[in-house]
Amino acid sequence: MKKTLLALAFAGSLLAVSAQAAPTCPADLDKTACVYFKEGYAAGQDDAKAGMKNAYERHEDSYDSRFETAFAKGYEQGFKDGQKK
């Protein structure tokens, strides 16, 4: 429980930094899943800009396994957008 709360607090701080770049969350995501989607988006965008391969799994310490799907969707979108010039 403590770990989850810490992760959500950390996610909130990351969200504040990346909110400008992140797209609107898909309508089917709840608030918590949306946070992970936006974190995934930021990670994907950063990886693409750094010339890294598309692999959200390298960030497995950044998301709760219950929200892996939301993180992965955000990562894929962010990676795609990060490749645009």
mmCIF file as gemmi writes it, N, C-alpha and C atoms, coordinates in Angstrom:
data_model
loop_
_atom_site.group_PDB
_atom_site.id
_atom_site.type_symbol
_atom_site.label_atom_id
_atom_site.label_alt_id
_atom_site.label_comp_id
_atom_site.label_asym_id
_atom_site.label_entity_id
_atom_site.label_seq_id
_atom_site.pdbx_PDB_ins_code
_atom_site.Cartn_x
_atom_site.Cartn_y
_atom_site.Cartn_z
_atom_site.occupancy
_atom_site.B_iso_or_equiv
_atom_site.pdbx_formal_charge
_atom_site.auth_seq_id
_atom_site.auth_asym_id
_atom_site.pdbx_PDB_model_num
ATOM 1 N N . MET Axp A 1 ? 0.825 -1.192 0 1 0 ? 1 A 1
ATOM 2 C CA . MET Axp A 1 ? 0 0 0 1 0 ? 1 A 1
ATOM 3 C C . MET Axp A 1 ? 0.867 1.253 0 1 0 ? 1 A 1
ATOM 4 N N . LYS Axp A 2 ? 1.872 1.255 0.877 1 0 ? 2 A 1
ATOM 5 C CA . LYS Axp A 2 ? 2.761 2.401 0.963 1 0 ? 2 A 1
ATOM 6 C C . LYS Axp A 2 ? 3.485 2.62 -0.366 1 0 ? 2 A 1
ATOM 7 N N . LYS Axp A 3 ? 3.89 1.504 -0.99 1 0 ? 3 A 1
ATOM 8 C CA . LYS Axp A 3 ? 4.598 1.566 -2.269 1 0 ? 3 A 1
ATOM 9 C C . LYS Axp A 3 ? 3.688 2.137 -3.358 1 0 ? 3 A 1
ATOM 10 N N . THR Axp A 4 ? 2.42 1.728 -3.338 1 0 ? 4 A 1
ATOM 11 C CA . THR Axp A 4 ? 1.465 2.221 -4.323 1 0 ? 4 A 1
ATOM 12 C C . THR Axp A 4 ? 1.233 3.715 -4.149 1 0 ? 4 A 1
ATOM 13 N N . LEU Axp A 5 ? 1.082 4.157 -2.915 1 0 ? 5 A 1
ATOM 14 C CA . LEU Axp A 5 ? 0.877 5.58 -2.673 1 0 ? 5 A 1
ATOM 15 C C . LEU Axp A 5 ? 2.09 6.394 -3.101 1 0 ? 5 A 1
ATOM 16 N N . LEU Axp A 6 ? 3.267 5.875 -2.819 1 0 ? 6 A 1
ATOM 17 C CA . LEU Axp A 6 ? 4.486 6.558 -3.236 1 0 ? 6 A 1
ATOM 18 C C . LEU Axp A 6 ? 4.554 6.629 -4.757 1 0 ? 6 A 1
ATOM 19 N N . ALA Axp A 7 ? 4.197 5.537 -5.419 1 0 ? 7 A 1
ATOM 20 C CA . ALA Axp A 7 ? 4.209 5.51 -6.883 1 0 ? 7 A 1
ATOM 21 C C . ALA Axp A 7 ? 3.213 6.515 -7.456 1 0 ? 7 A 1
ATOM 22 N N . LEU Axp A 8 ? 2.039 6.611 -6.851 1 0 ? 8 A 1
ATOM 23 C CA . LEU Axp A 8 ? 1.043 7.568 -7.331 1 0 ? 8 A 1
ATOM 24 C C . LEU Axp A 8 ? 1.485 9.007 -7.096 1 0 ? 8 A 1
ATOM 25 N N . ALA Axp A 9 ? 2.138 9.256 -5.968 1 0 ? 9 A 1
ATOM 26 C CA . ALA Axp A 9 ? 2.656 10.603 -5.706 1 0 ? 9 A 1
ATOM 27 C C . ALA Axp A 9 ? 3.721 10.959 -6.728 1 0 ? 9 A 1
ATOM 28 N N . PHE Axp A 10 ? 4.599 10.006 -7.002 1 0 ? 10 A 1
ATOM 29 C CA . PHE Axp A 10 ? 5.645 10.215 -8.003 1 0 ? 10 A 1
ATOM 30 C C . PHE Axp A 10 ? 5.016 10.433 -9.375 1 0 ? 10 A 1
ATOM 31 N N . ALA Axp A 11 ? 3.998 9.647 -9.686 1 0 ? 11 A 1
ATOM 32 C CA . ALA Axp A 11 ? 3.309 9.776 -10.966 1 0 ? 11 A 1
ATOM 33 C C . ALA Axp A 11 ? 2.688 11.163 -11.103 1 0 ? 11 A 1
ATOM 34 N N . GLY Axp A 12 ? 2.132 11.656 -10.025 1 0 ? 12 A 1
ATOM 35 C CA . GLY Axp A 12 ? 1.543 12.989 -10.049 1 0 ? 12 A 1
ATOM 36 C C . GLY Axp A 12 ? 2.559 14.068 -10.334 1 0 ? 12 A 1
ATOM 37 N N . SER Axp A 13 ? 3.743 13.926 -9.763 1 0 ? 13 A 1
ATOM 38 C CA . SER Axp A 13 ? 4.782 14.924 -10.017 1 0 ? 13 A 1
ATOM 39 C C . SER Axp A 13 ? 5.264 14.846 -11.456 1 0 ? 13 A 1
ATOM 40 N N . LEU Axp A 14 ? 5.374 13.641 -11.994 1 0 ? 14 A 1
ATOM 41 C CA . LEU Axp A 14 ? 5.761 13.5 -13.4 1 0 ? 14 A 1
ATOM 42 C C . LEU Axp A 14 ? 4.68 14.047 -14.315 1 0 ? 14 A 1
ATOM 43 N N . LEU Axp A 15 ? 3.453 13.827 -13.938 1 0 ? 15 A 1
ATOM 44 C CA . LEU Axp A 15 ? 2.338 14.305 -14.728 1 0 ? 15 A 1
ATOM 45 C C . LEU Axp A 15 ? 2.375 15.822 -14.847 1 0 ? 15 A 1
ATOM 46 N N . ALA Axp A 16 ? 2.699 16.494 -13.778 1 0 ? 16 A 1
ATOM 47 C CA . ALA Axp A 16 ? 2.767 17.947 -13.801 1 0 ? 16 A 1
ATOM 48 C C . ALA Axp A 16 ? 3.815 18.428 -14.79 1 0 ? 16 A 1
ATOM 49 N N . VAL Axp A 17 ? 4.91 17.698 -14.901 1 0 ? 17 A 1
ATOM 50 C CA . VAL Axp A 17 ? 5.984 18.075 -15.813 1 0 ? 17 A 1
ATOM 51 C C . VAL Axp A 17 ? 5.626 17.755 -17.255 1 0 ? 17 A 1
ATOM 52 N N . SER Axp A 18 ? 4.986 16.617 -17.484 1 0 ? 18 A 1
ATOM 53 C CA . SER Axp A 18 ? 4.745 16.172 -18.85 1 0 ? 18 A 1
ATOM 54 C C . SER Axp A 18 ? 3.339 16.481 -19.373 1 0 ? 18 A 1
ATOM 55 N N . ALA Axp A 19 ? 2.527 17.141 -18.588 1 0 ? 19 A 1
ATOM 56 C CA . ALA Axp A 19 ? 1.143 17.374 -18.987 1 0 ? 19 A 1
ATOM 57 C C . ALA Axp A 19 ? 1.032 18.177 -20.273 1 0 ? 19 A 1
ATOM 58 N N . GLN Axp A 20 ? 1.969 19.066 -20.535 1 0 ? 20 A 1
ATOM 59 C CA . GLN Axp A 20 ? 1.907 19.885 -21.733 1 0 ? 20 A 1
ATOM 60 C C . GLN Axp A 20 ? 2.045 19.037 -22.988 1 0 ? 20 A 1
ATOM 61 N N . ALA Axp A 21 ? 2.895 18.016 -22.958 1 0 ? 21 A 1
ATOM 62 C CA . ALA Axp A 21 ? 3.181 17.222 -24.141 1 0 ? 21 A 1
ATOM 63 C C . ALA Axp A 21 ? 2.21 16.061 -24.322 1 0 ? 21 A 1
ATOM 64 N N . ALA Axp A 22 ? 1.603 15.611 -23.259 1 0 ? 22 A 1
ATOM 65 C CA . ALA Axp A 22 ? 0.772 14.413 -23.329 1 0 ? 22 A 1
ATOM 66 C C . ALA Axp A 22 ? -0.582 14.715 -23.954 1 0 ? 22 A 1
ATOM 67 N N . PRO Axp A 23 ? -1.064 13.773 -24.748 1 0 ? 23 A 1
ATOM 68 C CA . PRO Axp A 23 ? -2.385 13.934 -25.34 1 0 ? 23 A 1
ATOM 69 C C . PRO Axp A 23 ? -3.468 13.661 -24.296 1 0 ? 23 A 1
ATOM 70 N N . THR Axp A 24 ? -4.686 13.893 -24.668 1 0 ? 24 A 1
ATOM 71 C CA . THR Axp A 24 ? -5.815 13.563 -23.805 1 0 ? 24 A 1
ATOM 72 C C . THR Axp A 24 ? -5.895 12.05 -23.657 1 0 ? 24 A 1
ATOM 73 N N . CYS Axp A 25 ? -6.174 11.607 -22.464 1 0 ? 25 A 1
ATOM 74 C CA . CYS Axp A 25 ? -6.291 10.164 -22.222 1 0 ? 25 A 1
ATOM 75 C C . CYS Axp A 25 ? -7.5 9.598 -22.959 1 0 ? 25 A 1
ATOM 76 N N . PRO Axp A 26 ? -7.407 8.354 -23.401 1 0 ? 26 A 1
ATOM 77 C CA . PRO Axp A 26 ? -8.581 7.704 -23.991 1 0 ? 26 A 1
ATOM 78 C C . PRO Axp A 26 ? -9.732 7.694 -22.984 1 0 ? 26 A 1
ATOM 79 N N . ALA Axp A 27 ? -10.928 7.822 -23.469 1 0 ? 27 A 1
ATOM 80 C CA . ALA Axp A 27 ? -12.114 7.92 -22.614 1 0 ? 27 A 1
ATOM 81 C C . ALA Axp A 27 ? -12.348 6.687 -21.752 1 0 ? 27 A 1
ATOM 82 N N . ASP Axp A 28 ? -11.824 5.537 -22.162 1 0 ? 28 A 1
ATOM 83 C CA . ASP Axp A 28 ? -12.076 4.309 -21.404 1 0 ? 28 A 1
ATOM 84 C C . ASP Axp A 28 ? -11.163 4.141 -20.194 1 0 ? 28 A 1
ATOM 85 N N . LEU Axp A 29 ? -10.25 5.084 -19.955 1 0 ? 29 A 1
ATOM 86 C CA . LEU Axp A 29 ? -9.328 4.974 -18.825 1 0 ? 29 A 1
ATOM 87 C C . LEU Axp A 29 ? -9.835 5.748 -17.617 1 0 ? 29 A 1
ATOM 88 N N . ASP Axp A 30 ? -9.683 5.151 -16.427 1 0 ? 30 A 1
ATOM 89 C CA . ASP Axp A 30 ? -10.021 5.877 -15.201 1 0 ? 30 A 1
ATOM 90 C C . ASP Axp A 30 ? -8.864 6.819 -14.855 1 0 ? 30 A 1
ATOM 91 N N . LYS Axp A 31 ? -8.998 7.565 -13.775 1 0 ? 31 A 1
ATOM 92 C CA . LYS Axp A 31 ? -7.993 8.578 -13.425 1 0 ? 31 A 1
ATOM 93 C C . LYS Axp A 31 ? -6.61 7.989 -13.205 1 0 ? 31 A 1
ATOM 94 N N . THR Axp A 32 ? -6.533 6.874 -12.501 1 0 ? 32 A 1
ATOM 95 C CA . THR Axp A 32 ? -5.231 6.265 -12.224 1 0 ? 32 A 1
ATOM 96 C C . THR Axp A 32 ? -4.599 5.745 -13.506 1 0 ? 32 A 1
ATOM 97 N N . ALA Axp A 33 ? -5.376 5.064 -14.329 1 0 ? 33 A 1
ATOM 98 C CA . ALA Axp A 33 ? -4.857 4.554 -15.598 1 0 ? 33 A 1
ATOM 99 C C . ALA Axp A 33 ? -4.402 5.706 -16.489 1 0 ? 33 A 1
ATOM 100 N N . CYS Axp A 34 ? -5.101 6.821 -16.42 1 0 ? 34 A 1
ATOM 101 C CA . CYS Axp A 34 ? -4.725 7.999 -17.205 1 0 ? 34 A 1
ATOM 102 C C . CYS Axp A 34 ? -3.343 8.511 -16.797 1 0 ? 34 A 1
ATOM 103 N N . VAL Axp A 35 ? -3.052 8.491 -15.508 1 0 ? 35 A 1
ATOM 104 C CA . VAL Axp A 35 ? -1.726 8.906 -15.026 1 0 ? 35 A 1
ATOM 105 C C . VAL Axp A 35 ? -0.657 8.019 -15.646 1 0 ? 35 A 1
ATOM 106 N N . TYR Axp A 36 ? -0.893 6.719 -15.64 1 0 ? 36 A 1
ATOM 107 C CA . TYR Axp A 36 ? 0.085 5.794 -16.226 1 0 ? 36 A 1
ATOM 108 C C . TYR Axp A 36 ? 0.179 5.952 -17.735 1 0 ? 36 A 1
ATOM 109 N N . PHE Axp A 37 ? -0.929 6.241 -18.389 1 0 ? 37 A 1
ATOM 110 C CA . PHE Axp A 37 ? -0.915 6.501 -19.829 1 0 ? 37 A 1
ATOM 111 C C . PHE Axp A 37 ? -0.006 7.691 -20.128 1 0 ? 37 A 1
ATOM 112 N N . LYS Axp A 38 ? -0.175 8.762 -19.366 1 0 ? 38 A 1
ATOM 113 C CA . LYS Axp A 38 ? 0.63 9.969 -19.595 1 0 ? 38 A 1
ATOM 114 C C . LYS Axp A 38 ? 2.103 9.741 -19.271 1 0 ? 38 A 1
ATOM 115 N N . GLU Axp A 39 ? 2.379 8.944 -18.25 1 0 ? 39 A 1
ATOM 116 C CA . GLU Axp A 39 ? 3.778 8.6 -17.945 1 0 ? 39 A 1
ATOM 117 C C . GLU Axp A 39 ? 4.379 7.789 -19.085 1 0 ? 39 A 1
ATOM 118 N N . GLY Axp A 40 ? 3.607 6.841 -19.593 1 0 ? 40 A 1
ATOM 119 C CA . GLY Axp A 40 ? 4.069 6.036 -20.717 1 0 ? 40 A 1
ATOM 120 C C . GLY Axp A 40 ? 4.308 6.891 -21.946 1 0 ? 40 A 1
ATOM 121 N N . TYR Axp A 41 ? 3.422 7.847 -22.177 1 0 ? 41 A 1
ATOM 122 C CA . TYR Axp A 41 ? 3.569 8.761 -23.311 1 0 ? 41 A 1
ATOM 123 C C . TYR Axp A 41 ? 4.889 9.519 -23.211 1 0 ? 41 A 1
ATOM 124 N N . ALA Axp A 42 ? 5.155 10.074 -22.039 1 0 ? 42 A 1
ATOM 125 C CA . ALA Axp A 42 ? 6.394 10.839 -21.842 1 0 ? 42 A 1
ATOM 126 C C . ALA Axp A 42 ? 7.624 9.951 -22.024 1 0 ? 42 A 1
ATOM 127 N N . ALA Axp A 43 ? 7.576 8.735 -21.495 1 0 ? 43 A 1
ATOM 128 C CA . ALA Axp A 43 ? 8.705 7.81 -21.627 1 0 ? 43 A 1
ATOM 129 C C . ALA Axp A 43 ? 8.927 7.435 -23.091 1 0 ? 43 A 1
ATOM 130 N N . GLY Axp A 44 ? 7.852 7.175 -23.814 1 0 ? 44 A 1
ATOM 131 C CA . GLY Axp A 44 ? 7.959 6.827 -25.228 1 0 ? 44 A 1
ATOM 132 C C . GLY Axp A 44 ? 8.513 7.965 -26.057 1 0 ? 44 A 1
ATOM 133 N N . GLN Axp A 45 ? 8.05 9.158 -25.765 1 0 ? 45 A 1
ATOM 134 C CA . GLN Axp A 45 ? 8.531 10.336 -26.486 1 0 ? 45 A 1
ATOM 135 C C . GLN Axp A 45 ? 10.026 10.547 -26.226 1 0 ? 45 A 1
ATOM 136 N N . ASP Axp A 46 ? 10.425 10.426 -24.975 1 0 ? 46 A 1
ATOM 137 C CA . ASP Axp A 46 ? 11.84 10.582 -24.619 1 0 ? 46 A 1
ATOM 138 C C . ASP Axp A 46 ? 12.705 9.524 -25.3 1 0 ? 46 A 1
ATOM 139 N N . ASP Axp A 47 ? 12.238 8.281 -25.309 1 0 ? 47 A 1
ATOM 140 C CA . ASP Axp A 47 ? 12.998 7.2 -25.942 1 0 ? 47 A 1
ATOM 141 C C . ASP Axp A 47 ? 13.161 7.446 -27.437 1 0 ? 47 A 1
ATOM 142 N N . ALA Axp A 48 ? 12.084 7.86 -28.096 1 0 ? 48 A 1
ATOM 143 C CA . ALA Axp A 48 ? 12.148 8.118 -29.539 1 0 ? 48 A 1
ATOM 144 C C . ALA Axp A 48 ? 13.124 9.247 -29.842 1 0 ? 48 A 1
ATOM 145 N N . LYS Axp A 49 ? 13.051 10.315 -29.073 1 0 ? 49 A 1
ATOM 146 C CA . LYS Axp A 49 ? 13.941 11.46 -29.294 1 0 ? 49 A 1
ATOM 147 C C . LYS Axp A 49 ? 15.396 11.112 -29.023 1 0 ? 49 A 1
ATOM 148 N N . ALA Axp A 50 ? 15.624 10.13 -28.142 1 0 ? 50 A 1
ATOM 149 C CA . ALA Axp A 50 ? 16.99 9.699 -27.82 1 0 ? 50 A 1
ATOM 150 C C . ALA Axp A 50 ? 17.497 8.64 -28.802 1 0 ? 50 A 1
ATOM 151 N N . GLY Axp A 51 ? 16.662 8.263 -29.775 1 0 ? 51 A 1
ATOM 152 C CA . GLY Axp A 51 ? 17.063 7.285 -30.771 1 0 ? 51 A 1
ATOM 153 C C . GLY Axp A 51 ? 17.051 5.85 -30.269 1 0 ? 51 A 1
ATOM 154 N N . MET Axp A 52 ? 16.334 5.6 -29.195 1 0 ? 52 A 1
ATOM 155 C CA . MET Axp A 52 ? 16.26 4.248 -28.628 1 0 ? 52 A 1
ATOM 156 C C . MET Axp A 52 ? 15.206 3.427 -29.365 1 0 ? 52 A 1
ATOM 157 N N . LYS Axp A 53 ? 15.255 2.13 -29.173 1 0 ? 53 A 1
ATOM 158 C CA . LYS Axp A 53 ? 14.261 1.239 -29.765 1 0 ? 53 A 1
ATOM 159 C C . LYS Axp A 53 ? 12.946 1.343 -28.994 1 0 ? 53 A 1
ATOM 160 N N . ASN Axp A 54 ? 11.87 1.031 -29.7 1 0 ? 54 A 1
ATOM 161 C CA . ASN Axp A 54 ? 10.534 1.052 -29.122 1 0 ? 54 A 1
ATOM 162 C C . ASN Axp A 54 ? 10.376 -0.167 -28.211 1 0 ? 54 A 1
ATOM 163 N N . ALA Axp A 55 ? 10.486 0.041 -26.906 1 0 ? 55 A 1
ATOM 164 C CA . ALA Axp A 55 ? 10.373 -1.064 -25.947 1 0 ? 55 A 1
ATOM 165 C C . ALA Axp A 55 ? 9.932 -0.522 -24.591 1 0 ? 55 A 1
ATOM 166 N N . TYR Axp A 56 ? 8.622 -0.464 -24.382 1 0 ? 56 A 1
ATOM 167 C CA . TYR Axp A 56 ? 8.114 0.076 -23.123 1 0 ? 56 A 1
ATOM 168 C C . TYR Axp A 56 ? 8.555 -0.766 -21.93 1 0 ? 56 A 1
ATOM 169 N N . GLU Axp A 57 ? 8.871 -2.042 -22.173 1 0 ? 57 A 1
ATOM 170 C CA . GLU Axp A 57 ? 9.233 -2.953 -21.087 1 0 ? 57 A 1
ATOM 171 C C . GLU Axp A 57 ? 10.467 -2.488 -20.316 1 0 ? 57 A 1
ATOM 172 N N . ARG Axp A 58 ? 11.323 -1.694 -20.945 1 0 ? 58 A 1
ATOM 173 C CA . ARG Axp A 58 ? 12.519 -1.223 -20.237 1 0 ? 58 A 1
ATOM 174 C C . ARG Axp A 58 ? 12.144 -0.323 -19.055 1 0 ? 58 A 1
ATOM 175 N N . HIS Axp A 59 ? 10.915 0.141 -19.041 1 0 ? 59 A 1
ATOM 176 C CA . HIS Axp A 59 ? 10.433 1.031 -17.98 1 0 ? 59 A 1
ATOM 177 C C . HIS Axp A 59 ? 9.554 0.285 -16.976 1 0 ? 59 A 1
ATOM 178 N N . GLU Axp A 60 ? 9.733 -1.03 -16.852 1 0 ? 60 A 1
ATOM 179 C CA . GLU Axp A 60 ? 8.84 -1.827 -16.007 1 0 ? 60 A 1
ATOM 180 C C . GLU Axp A 60 ? 8.826 -1.385 -14.549 1 0 ? 60 A 1
ATOM 181 N N . ASP Axp A 61 ? 9.85 -0.693 -14.117 1 0 ? 61 A 1
ATOM 182 C CA . ASP Axp A 61 ? 9.867 -0.179 -12.744 1 0 ? 61 A 1
ATOM 183 C C . ASP Axp A 61 ? 9.06 1.112 -12.604 1 0 ? 61 A 1
ATOM 184 N N . SER Axp A 62 ? 8.56 1.632 -13.719 1 0 ? 62 A 1
ATOM 185 C CA . SER Axp A 62 ? 7.831 2.897 -13.711 1 0 ? 62 A 1
ATOM 186 C C . SER Axp A 62 ? 6.318 2.741 -13.608 1 0 ? 62 A 1
ATOM 187 N N . TYR Axp A 63 ? 5.819 1.524 -13.675 1 0 ? 63 A 1
ATOM 188 C CA . TYR Axp A 63 ? 4.369 1.344 -13.63 1 0 ? 63 A 1
ATOM 189 C C . TYR Axp A 63 ? 3.979 0.125 -12.806 1 0 ? 63 A 1
ATOM 190 N N . ASP Axp A 64 ? 2.794 0.202 -12.264 1 0 ? 64 A 1
ATOM 191 C CA . ASP Axp A 64 ? 2.183 -0.903 -11.533 1 0 ? 64 A 1
ATOM 192 C C . ASP Axp A 64 ? 1.685 -1.897 -12.584 1 0 ? 64 A 1
ATOM 193 N N . SER Axp A 65 ? 1.935 -3.163 -12.39 1 0 ? 65 A 1
ATOM 194 C CA . SER Axp A 65 ? 1.56 -4.167 -13.393 1 0 ? 65 A 1
ATOM 195 C C . SER Axp A 65 ? 0.064 -4.153 -13.712 1 0 ? 65 A 1
ATOM 196 N N . ARG Axp A 66 ? -0.747 -3.684 -12.783 1 0 ? 66 A 1
ATOM 197 C CA . ARG Axp A 66 ? -2.192 -3.601 -13.044 1 0 ? 66 A 1
ATOM 198 C C . ARG Axp A 66 ? -2.516 -2.571 -14.119 1 0 ? 66 A 1
ATOM 199 N N . PHE Axp A 67 ? -1.58 -1.645 -14.355 1 0 ? 67 A 1
ATOM 200 C CA . PHE Axp A 67 ? -1.801 -0.575 -15.323 1 0 ? 67 A 1
ATOM 201 C C . PHE Axp A 67 ? -0.824 -0.65 -16.494 1 0 ? 67 A 1
ATOM 202 N N . GLU Axp A 68 ? -0.273 -1.841 -16.706 1 0 ? 68 A 1
ATOM 203 C CA . GLU Axp A 68 ? 0.693 -2.026 -17.798 1 0 ? 68 A 1
ATOM 204 C C . GLU Axp A 68 ? 0.081 -1.672 -19.153 1 0 ? 68 A 1
ATOM 205 N N . THR Axp A 69 ? -1.154 -2.072 -19.372 1 0 ? 69 A 1
ATOM 206 C CA . THR Axp A 69 ? -1.797 -1.798 -20.655 1 0 ? 69 A 1
ATOM 207 C C . THR Axp A 69 ? -1.903 -0.299 -20.912 1 0 ? 69 A 1
ATOM 208 N N . ALA Axp A 70 ? -2.293 0.46 -19.901 1 0 ? 70 A 1
ATOM 209 C CA . ALA Axp A 70 ? -2.409 1.912 -20.059 1 0 ? 70 A 1
ATOM 210 C C . ALA Axp A 70 ? -1.041 2.532 -20.322 1 0 ? 70 A 1
ATOM 211 N N . PHE Axp A 71 ? -0.023 2.097 -19.574 1 0 ? 71 A 1
ATOM 212 C CA . PHE Axp A 71 ? 1.331 2.613 -19.771 1 0 ? 71 A 1
ATOM 213 C C . PHE Axp A 71 ? 1.8 2.292 -21.189 1 0 ? 71 A 1
ATOM 214 N N . ALA Axp A 72 ? 1.583 1.046 -21.629 1 0 ? 72 A 1
ATOM 215 C CA . ALA Axp A 72 ? 2.029 0.619 -22.958 1 0 ? 72 A 1
ATOM 216 C C . ALA Axp A 72 ? 1.342 1.416 -24.068 1 0 ? 72 A 1
ATOM 217 N N . LYS Axp A 73 ? 0.044 1.667 -23.925 1 0 ? 73 A 1
ATOM 218 C CA . LYS Axp A 73 ? -0.676 2.462 -24.931 1 0 ? 73 A 1
ATOM 219 C C . LYS Axp A 73 ? -0.109 3.876 -25.002 1 0 ? 73 A 1
ATOM 220 N N . GLY Axp A 74 ? 0.129 4.467 -23.84 1 0 ? 74 A 1
ATOM 221 C CA . GLY Axp A 74 ? 0.711 5.804 -23.807 1 0 ? 74 A 1
ATOM 222 C C . GLY Axp A 74 ? 2.105 5.821 -24.399 1 0 ? 74 A 1
ATOM 223 N N . TYR Axp A 75 ? 2.883 4.801 -24.063 1 0 ? 75 A 1
ATOM 224 C CA . TYR Axp A 75 ? 4.254 4.702 -24.576 1 0 ? 75 A 1
ATOM 225 C C . TYR Axp A 75 ? 4.248 4.633 -26.103 1 0 ? 75 A 1
ATOM 226 N N . GLU Axp A 76 ? 3.402 3.78 -26.652 1 0 ? 76 A 1
ATOM 227 C CA . GLU Axp A 76 ? 3.339 3.625 -28.113 1 0 ? 76 A 1
ATOM 228 C C . GLU Axp A 76 ? 2.984 4.946 -28.787 1 0 ? 76 A 1
ATOM 229 N N . GLN Axp A 77 ? 2.001 5.653 -28.226 1 0 ? 77 A 1
ATOM 230 C CA . GLN Axp A 77 ? 1.6 6.942 -28.799 1 0 ? 77 A 1
ATOM 231 C C . GLN Axp A 77 ? 2.726 7.962 -28.674 1 0 ? 77 A 1
ATOM 232 N N . GLY Axp A 78 ? 3.353 8.014 -27.509 1 0 ? 78 A 1
ATOM 233 C CA . GLY Axp A 78 ? 4.452 8.952 -27.294 1 0 ? 78 A 1
ATOM 234 C C . GLY Axp A 78 ? 5.645 8.65 -28.178 1 0 ? 78 A 1
ATOM 235 N N . PHE Axp A 79 ? 5.948 7.371 -28.36 1 0 ? 79 A 1
ATOM 236 C CA . PHE Axp A 79 ? 7.075 6.984 -29.218 1 0 ? 79 A 1
ATOM 237 C C . PHE Axp A 79 ? 6.802 7.418 -30.653 1 0 ? 79 A 1
ATOM 238 N N . LYS Axp A 80 ? 5.587 7.183 -31.103 1 0 ? 80 A 1
ATOM 239 C CA . LYS Axp A 80 ? 5.193 7.577 -32.464 1 0 ? 80 A 1
ATOM 240 C C . LYS Axp A 80 ? 5.301 9.093 -32.629 1 0 ? 80 A 1
ATOM 241 N N . ASP Axp A 81 ? 4.765 9.833 -31.668 1 0 ? 81 A 1
ATOM 242 C CA . ASP Axp A 81 ? 4.817 11.293 -31.74 1 0 ? 81 A 1
ATOM 243 C C . ASP Axp A 81 ? 6.243 11.818 -31.598 1 0 ? 81 A 1
ATOM 244 N N . GLY Axp A 82 ? 7.064 11.133 -30.816 1 0 ? 82 A 1
ATOM 245 C CA . GLY Axp A 82 ? 8.451 11.551 -30.612 1 0 ? 82 A 1
ATOM 246 C C . GLY Axp A 82 ? 9.315 11.383 -31.844 1 0 ? 82 A 1
ATOM 247 N N . GLN Axp A 83 ? 8.892 10.534 -32.768 1 0 ? 83 A 1
ATOM 248 C CA . GLN Axp A 83 ? 9.644 10.328 -34.006 1 0 ? 83 A 1
ATOM 249 C C . GLN Axp A 83 ? 9.365 11.414 -35.032 1 0 ? 83 A 1
ATOM 250 N N . LYS Axp A 84 ? 8.287 12.152 -34.856 1 0 ? 84 A 1
ATOM 251 C CA . LYS Axp A 84 ? 7.94 13.235 -35.787 1 0 ? 84 A 1
ATOM 252 C C . LYS Axp A 84 ? 8.907 14.389 -35.599 1 0 ? 84 A 1
ATOM 253 N N . LYS Axp A 85 ? 9.245 15.031 -36.675 1 0 ? 85 A 1
ATOM 254 C CA . LYS Axp A 85 ? 10.186 16.159 -36.581 1 0 ? 85 A 1
ATOM 255 C C . LYS Axp A 85 ? 9.492 17.46 -36.848 1 0 ? 85 A 1
